[in-house]
C-alpha cells in the first residue's frame, strides 16, 4: 500500500463479498467493499469534528484479498465506483480470498461451473 500522497489514518473497515453465480470476481470485490463501508457512519467528516476536514478531504486506500487465478479479471474501476466519496489513493490486490463450490451450477444465472468466489476487503479511511 504505497501511495505517494500521505494520509492520516482514522480507521479501517473490513468486509467480505461473494459471487455465488456467474463467477465474476469484480462482483465479489464490489460486495466486499460495500460490506466494509455499509455498517459505518462517519460524522466526523460532516460535522467539523476535525477542524478544516470535510468529505472533500477524505482519502481511501483499498486492499483486496482475491484468489490469484482470478486477479487478471478484476475491473478496478467498477470496484472504485462503490465508494460515494473520498479520493482513492491506492487499490492493492493481494493473494487471498477463496474459490469454493456453491453446490450447484445454474446456467440460467450465468454459471459456467459451480465455483463461488469470495473476496476480503480492507478499506483504510483517513484524510
Secondary structure, 3 states (H helix, E strand, C coil): CCCCCCCCEEEEEEEEEEECCCCCHHHHHHHHHHHHHCCCCCHHHCCCCCCCCCHHHCEEEEEEEECHHHHHHCCHHHHHCCCCCCEEEEEEEEECCEEEECCCCCHHHCCCCCEEEEEEEEEEEEC
